[in-house]
Amino acid sequence: MKYLLVIIISLFSLCITAQQYPTQGIDVIGKGSASAKPDKFTFTVTISQRGNVASKAKALVDQKSQLVTQMYLSMGIAKSAIESARLELIPRYEIRANVPAIIVHQRLPNQEFFENNKAEAFINGNQSADNALTEQEKVYFEVSRTIKVTFSEFSRYDQLLDNVVKIGVSRISPLQTTIINAEALYQQALINALKNAHQKAITIAEQIGVTLGEISNLTESAYHTPSSYAMAGKSNAGFNSLVAENNVTAQVSVTFAIKTEK
Protein backbone atom coordinates (compact mmCIF):
# COMPACT_ATOMS: atom_id res chain seq x y z
CA MET A 1 0.00 0.00 0.00
CA LYS A 2 2.89 2.32 0.85
CA TYR A 3 4.53 1.67 -2.51
CA LEU A 4 1.23 2.24 -4.33
CA LEU A 5 0.84 5.63 -2.66
CA VAL A 6 4.35 6.63 -3.76
CA ILE A 7 3.57 5.69 -7.39
CA ILE A 8 0.35 7.74 -7.37
CA ILE A 9 2.13 10.79 -5.95
CA SER A 10 4.87 10.48 -8.61
CA LEU A 11 2.35 10.32 -11.48
CA PHE A 12 0.48 13.32 -10.09
CA SER A 13 3.76 15.29 -9.96
CA LEU A 14 4.49 14.44 -13.60
CA CYS A 15 1.03 15.70 -14.65
CA ILE A 16 1.60 19.01 -12.86
CA THR A 17 5.00 19.40 -14.55
CA ALA A 18 3.51 18.72 -18.01
CA GLN A 19 0.84 21.35 -17.43
CA GLN A 20 3.41 23.91 -16.33
CA TYR A 21 5.43 23.53 -19.56
CA PRO A 22 3.00 23.15 -22.45
CA THR A 23 4.08 23.08 -26.09
CA GLN A 24 4.63 26.70 -27.03
CA GLY A 25 3.70 27.97 -30.50
CA ILE A 26 1.39 30.07 -32.63
CA ASP A 27 -1.12 28.26 -34.85
CA VAL A 28 -2.33 30.14 -37.92
CA ILE A 29 -4.24 29.36 -41.11
CA GLY A 30 -2.93 30.89 -44.30
CA LYS A 31 -5.01 31.40 -47.42
CA GLY A 32 -3.88 32.32 -50.90
CA SER A 33 -5.23 32.49 -54.43
CA ALA A 34 -4.07 32.89 -58.00
CA SER A 35 -5.99 33.48 -61.21
CA ALA A 36 -5.44 33.15 -64.92
CA LYS A 37 -7.51 33.18 -68.09
CA PRO A 38 -8.33 29.80 -69.66
CA ASP A 39 -6.10 28.85 -72.55
CA LYS A 40 -7.84 25.74 -73.87
CA PHE A 41 -11.37 25.63 -75.27
CA THR A 42 -13.53 22.72 -76.44
CA PHE A 43 -16.46 23.47 -78.74
CA THR A 44 -19.01 20.69 -79.27
CA VAL A 45 -21.93 20.41 -81.69
CA THR A 46 -24.37 17.58 -82.36
CA ILE A 47 -25.96 16.82 -85.72
CA SER A 48 -29.04 14.59 -85.67
CA GLN A 49 -31.71 13.49 -88.13
CA ARG A 50 -34.89 11.43 -87.82
CA GLY A 51 -36.35 9.26 -90.54
CA ASN A 52 -38.19 6.05 -91.34
CA VAL A 53 -35.19 4.82 -93.32
CA ALA A 54 -31.92 4.70 -91.37
CA SER A 55 -29.69 4.99 -94.44
CA LYS A 56 -31.37 8.22 -95.60
CA ALA A 57 -31.11 9.78 -92.14
CA LYS A 58 -27.43 8.82 -91.99
CA ALA A 59 -26.75 10.38 -95.39
CA LEU A 60 -28.13 13.73 -94.20
CA VAL A 61 -26.07 13.59 -91.00
CA ASP A 62 -22.92 12.74 -92.96
CA GLN A 63 -23.52 15.67 -95.31
CA LYS A 64 -23.80 18.23 -92.50
CA SER A 65 -20.89 16.65 -90.61
CA GLN A 66 -18.70 17.14 -93.66
CA LEU A 67 -19.77 20.78 -93.93
CA VAL A 68 -18.88 21.39 -90.27
CA THR A 69 -15.48 19.70 -90.62
CA GLN A 70 -14.65 21.63 -93.79
CA MET A 71 -15.64 24.88 -92.08
CA TYR A 72 -13.27 24.16 -89.17
CA LEU A 73 -10.41 23.44 -91.56
CA SER A 74 -11.09 26.63 -93.55
CA MET A 75 -10.74 28.61 -90.28
CA GLY A 76 -7.23 27.28 -89.85
CA ILE A 77 -8.01 24.70 -87.18
CA ALA A 78 -5.73 21.68 -87.41
CA LYS A 79 -7.30 18.38 -88.46
CA SER A 80 -5.83 16.72 -85.35
CA ALA A 81 -7.86 19.13 -83.20
CA ILE A 82 -11.16 17.93 -84.70
CA GLU A 83 -12.75 14.91 -83.07
CA SER A 84 -15.73 13.33 -84.80
CA ALA A 85 -17.41 10.83 -82.50
CA ARG A 86 -18.75 7.60 -83.91
CA LEU A 87 -22.17 7.59 -85.45
CA GLU A 88 -25.08 6.74 -83.15
CA LEU A 89 -28.27 5.14 -84.44
CA ILE A 90 -31.24 4.69 -82.09
CA PRO A 91 -34.61 3.19 -83.04
CA ARG A 92 -37.53 5.14 -81.58
CA TYR A 93 -40.98 3.74 -80.87
CA GLU A 94 -44.29 5.56 -80.69
CA ILE A 95 -47.08 3.57 -79.08
CA ARG A 96 -50.63 4.45 -80.12
CA ALA A 97 -53.85 2.93 -78.77
CA ASN A 98 -56.58 1.70 -81.13
CA VAL A 99 -60.35 2.00 -80.66
CA PRO A 100 -61.53 -0.45 -77.96
CA ALA A 101 -63.08 -3.64 -79.28
CA ILE A 102 -66.62 -4.79 -78.47
CA ILE A 103 -66.77 -8.51 -77.76
CA VAL A 104 -70.11 -10.32 -78.40
CA HIS A 105 -70.59 -13.92 -77.24
CA GLN A 106 -73.07 -16.09 -79.19
CA ARG A 107 -74.42 -19.57 -78.59
CA LEU A 108 -73.42 -21.94 -81.38
CA PRO A 109 -76.24 -24.04 -82.99
CA ASN A 110 -76.94 -27.40 -81.29
CA GLN A 111 -73.96 -26.83 -78.95
CA GLU A 112 -73.57 -25.69 -75.46
CA PHE A 113 -72.01 -22.29 -74.86
CA PHE A 114 -68.32 -22.75 -74.22
CA GLU A 115 -66.40 -20.05 -72.42
CA ASN A 116 -63.34 -20.54 -74.62
CA ASN A 117 -65.17 -20.55 -77.98
CA LYS A 118 -66.35 -17.07 -78.88
CA ALA A 119 -67.64 -15.36 -81.96
CA GLU A 120 -66.31 -11.81 -81.71
CA ALA A 121 -67.62 -8.76 -83.50
CA PHE A 122 -65.57 -5.54 -83.56
CA ILE A 123 -66.80 -2.12 -84.42
CA ASN A 124 -63.54 -1.39 -86.29
CA GLY A 125 -63.81 -4.49 -88.41
CA ASN A 126 -60.47 -5.98 -87.21
CA GLN A 127 -60.04 -9.46 -85.82
CA SER A 128 -58.15 -9.71 -82.54
CA ALA A 129 -57.79 -11.65 -79.31
CA ASP A 130 -59.70 -10.98 -76.13
CA ASN A 131 -57.88 -7.71 -75.38
CA ALA A 132 -60.31 -4.83 -75.17
CA LEU A 133 -57.53 -2.42 -76.17
CA THR A 134 -54.89 -3.05 -78.84
CA GLU A 135 -51.73 -1.09 -79.54
CA GLN A 136 -49.60 -0.29 -82.56
CA GLU A 137 -45.92 0.65 -82.69
CA LYS A 138 -44.55 3.19 -85.10
CA VAL A 139 -40.79 2.86 -85.53
CA TYR A 140 -38.43 5.51 -86.83
CA PHE A 141 -34.68 6.02 -86.55
CA GLU A 142 -32.66 8.81 -85.01
CA VAL A 143 -29.12 9.17 -86.32
CA SER A 144 -26.69 11.56 -84.64
CA ARG A 145 -23.02 12.48 -84.62
CA THR A 146 -21.10 14.66 -82.16
CA ILE A 147 -18.17 16.75 -83.38
CA LYS A 148 -15.67 18.34 -80.97
CA VAL A 149 -13.02 20.89 -81.83
CA THR A 150 -10.27 22.15 -79.52
CA PHE A 151 -8.57 25.53 -79.94
CA SER A 152 -6.49 27.98 -77.90
CA GLU A 153 -7.57 31.35 -79.35
CA PHE A 154 -10.80 32.46 -77.71
CA SER A 155 -11.36 34.99 -80.50
CA ARG A 156 -12.49 32.07 -82.70
CA TYR A 157 -15.52 31.36 -80.52
CA ASP A 158 -18.01 33.87 -81.92
CA GLN A 159 -17.16 32.97 -85.50
CA LEU A 160 -17.58 29.27 -84.76
CA LEU A 161 -21.00 29.95 -83.29
CA ASP A 162 -22.16 31.90 -86.32
CA ASN A 163 -20.86 29.31 -88.79
CA VAL A 164 -22.46 26.25 -87.17
CA VAL A 165 -25.79 28.08 -86.81
CA LYS A 166 -25.73 28.82 -90.54
CA ILE A 167 -25.02 25.17 -91.32
CA GLY A 168 -27.96 24.16 -89.14
CA VAL A 169 -26.60 21.87 -86.44
CA SER A 170 -29.10 20.32 -84.04
CA ARG A 171 -27.42 21.23 -80.74
CA ILE A 172 -24.59 23.48 -79.54
CA SER A 173 -23.12 22.41 -76.20
CA PRO A 174 -21.75 24.92 -73.69
CA LEU A 175 -18.13 25.87 -74.35
CA GLN A 176 -15.73 23.98 -72.08
CA THR A 177 -12.78 26.07 -70.84
CA THR A 178 -9.69 24.86 -69.00
CA ILE A 179 -6.20 25.99 -68.03
CA ILE A 180 -3.50 23.80 -69.49
CA ASN A 181 -0.93 24.31 -66.72
CA ALA A 182 -3.39 24.26 -63.82
CA GLU A 183 -0.87 22.75 -61.39
CA ALA A 184 1.52 25.69 -61.77
CA LEU A 185 -1.34 28.05 -60.96
CA TYR A 186 -2.08 26.12 -57.78
CA GLN A 187 1.58 26.21 -56.77
CA GLN A 188 1.46 30.01 -56.94
CA ALA A 189 -1.67 30.02 -54.80
CA LEU A 190 0.11 27.77 -52.29
CA ILE A 191 3.07 30.17 -52.07
CA ASN A 192 0.64 33.02 -51.43
CA ALA A 193 -1.02 30.99 -48.67
CA LEU A 194 2.33 30.38 -46.97
CA LYS A 195 3.17 34.09 -47.12
CA ASN A 196 -0.23 34.89 -45.64
CA ALA A 197 0.32 32.45 -42.76
CA HIS A 198 3.77 33.88 -42.01
CA GLN A 199 2.46 37.44 -41.96
CA LYS A 200 -0.37 36.45 -39.61
CA ALA A 201 2.07 34.80 -37.22
CA ILE A 202 4.35 37.89 -37.21
CA THR A 203 1.40 40.15 -36.41
CA ILE A 204 0.29 37.92 -33.53
CA ALA A 205 3.81 37.65 -32.12
CA GLU A 206 4.26 41.43 -32.16
CA GLN A 207 0.94 41.98 -30.41
CA ILE A 208 1.65 39.56 -27.56
CA GLY A 209 5.31 40.58 -27.21
CA VAL A 210 7.07 37.35 -28.15
CA THR A 211 9.67 36.42 -30.75
CA LEU A 212 8.58 34.19 -33.59
CA GLY A 213 10.63 31.03 -34.07
CA GLU A 214 10.83 28.37 -36.75
CA ILE A 215 7.96 26.35 -38.19
CA SER A 216 7.23 23.32 -36.04
CA ASN A 217 4.30 21.95 -38.04
CA LEU A 218 2.82 22.55 -41.50
CA THR A 219 -0.26 21.01 -43.10
CA GLU A 220 -1.76 21.62 -46.52
CA SER A 221 -5.41 21.67 -45.54
CA ALA A 222 -7.05 22.40 -48.90
CA TYR A 223 -6.22 21.58 -52.48
CA HIS A 224 -8.27 23.16 -55.28
CA THR A 225 -7.01 23.22 -58.83
CA PRO A 226 -9.16 24.97 -61.45
CA SER A 227 -11.52 22.63 -63.26
CA SER A 228 -13.21 23.10 -66.59
CA TYR A 229 -16.39 25.15 -66.70
CA ALA A 230 -18.95 25.85 -69.35
CA MET A 231 -20.09 28.95 -71.19
CA ALA A 232 -23.53 28.99 -72.76
CA GLY A 233 -23.52 28.43 -76.48
CA LYS A 234 -25.34 31.18 -78.38
CA SER A 235 -24.77 32.86 -81.69
CA ASN A 236 -22.95 36.16 -81.89
CA ALA A 237 -26.04 38.37 -82.30
CA GLY A 238 -23.92 41.50 -82.59
CA PHE A 239 -21.75 41.19 -79.50
CA ASN A 240 -18.37 39.76 -78.59
CA SER A 241 -18.15 36.98 -76.03
CA LEU A 242 -15.83 37.42 -73.07
CA VAL A 243 -14.09 34.80 -70.98
CA ALA A 244 -13.49 35.35 -67.27
CA GLU A 245 -10.40 34.35 -65.33
CA ASN A 246 -10.32 31.10 -63.41
CA ASN A 247 -9.51 31.49 -59.73
CA VAL A 248 -7.77 28.79 -57.66
CA THR A 249 -7.30 28.85 -53.88
CA ALA A 250 -4.95 27.13 -51.44
CA GLN A 251 -4.98 26.85 -47.66
CA VAL A 252 -2.35 25.78 -45.11
CA SER A 253 -2.26 25.29 -41.34
CA VAL A 254 1.07 26.34 -39.82
CA THR A 255 2.48 26.23 -36.32
CA PHE A 256 5.33 28.64 -35.51
CA ALA A 257 7.46 28.06 -32.44
CA ILE A 258 7.99 30.85 -29.92
CA LYS A 259 11.62 31.64 -29.11
CA THR A 260 12.45 31.44 -25.45
CA GLU A 261 14.99 33.70 -23.75
CA LYS A 262 18.19 31.92 -22.76
PyMOL commands that set and color helices and strands:
alter all, ss='L'
color gray80, all
select helices_A, chain A and resi 2-20+54-74+79-81+154-167+182-208
alter helices_A, ss='H'
color red, helices_A
select strands_A, chain A and resi 26-36+40-51+82-84+88-97+135-151+171-172+175-178+211-223+229-231+246-259
alter strands_A, ss='S'
color yellow, strands_A
deselect
rebuild
show_as cartoon
